[in-house]
């Protein structure tokens, strides 16, 4: 599975961005998808996850501001980010986990920078 993220960039405090992750090379619907992020000097952390059936869960720090969704017809997962804060600045990575084998794949990451 190849994962390619897009949509990152520079945004002002309180602004919005939508990240996309396009998957190829396998049947998209059999993967649970997630977004992780890693800020400088910090460990990579889970931001949001969506199962193959569409159930979602979020990190407490982004609940109510971020929304993860998937379009299986387009092999794409999205992360809508609203009310962005400076602490959301990080490299955001797309993640895919096979629902049976738990084999995991990562994208190359996309930088999100929130300016105050």
N, C-alpha and C positions, 0 to 999 in steps of 0.2 A: 504494500500500500504506500502510495506517495501522497504526501500532504503538503499543500502549498497555501500559506496564509497571505492575506492581503488586507488592506484597509487601515493599517497603522499610520501614525503621523503625529504632528504637533497640533494640540488643541488647547484652548484656553480653559481655565478653571470654570466648571459648570457646564462645559460644552458636551457634545456627543460625538461618538464615533461608532461605526459598525465594522467589525472584523468579519472576514470570510475565510473559510478553510475549504478548499476544493480537494477532494480525494479522488484518486484514480488507482487502478490496478487490482481492484477486488470488488466484491459486492458490498456496497456501502451500508446497506441496511442491517448487516450482521455485526456491525461495530457499535459499541458505545463510544460516544465522542465527548471530548472535554477540552476546556481551555485552561491553561496554566499560565502563570506569570513568574518572572524572576526579576527582581530589582537588584541594582548593584549592591554587592556585599550580603545579599540575602539568599536564602534557599528558595528553590522553585516551589510554588504553592498552587493548590487547586483554586481556580476561580469559579468554574461552573462545569457541570457535567449533564449529559443527556443520554438516556438509554436508547436502545434500539426501538423501544416501544414509546418513547417520547417523555418518560418521566425525567424530571430535572431536580438538581440540587445545587446549592450555591454556597460559597463562602459567606460567613456572616458579614464580612466587610463590604460585600457588594449586593446583598439582598435589597430588593426594592429599587436598585439602580441599573443592574445589568440583567439582560435576558438572553438566554441561550435558546437556539432553535435549530432545526434541521430540515432540509428539503431533500428527501431521498431520491426524488426524480432528477435532482441536479447534483447529487453526490456532494452536497455542501452543508457545512454547519456554520452558523452565524453567532456572533456575540454582539448584541446591541448594548452599548455602554452610554448611559446618560448620567448627568450630574457628576461629571468627572472631577476628581480631586487630585491634588499633587501626589498623594500617596498611591495613586493608580499608575503612576509612571513606572514602566517596566517593559521588558521584552515579553510578549505574549506568544505562547506556543500552543499549537493545536495537537491534540492527542487522540489516538484511536486505539481501542482495545477490542480484540475479537471476543465475541460473547461466549464462545465455547473454549477456545484454547488460551485465552487471555494474552495472546501475543500482542505486544504494544508497539505502536509506531508514533513518531514525533515529526512535526514540521520543523522548518528551519527558524521560525520565529519572526515576529514583526514588532518593531519598536513603537510604543505608545508613550508620548511625552505630554504631560499636562503642565502648562505654564500658569503661574499665579499672577 
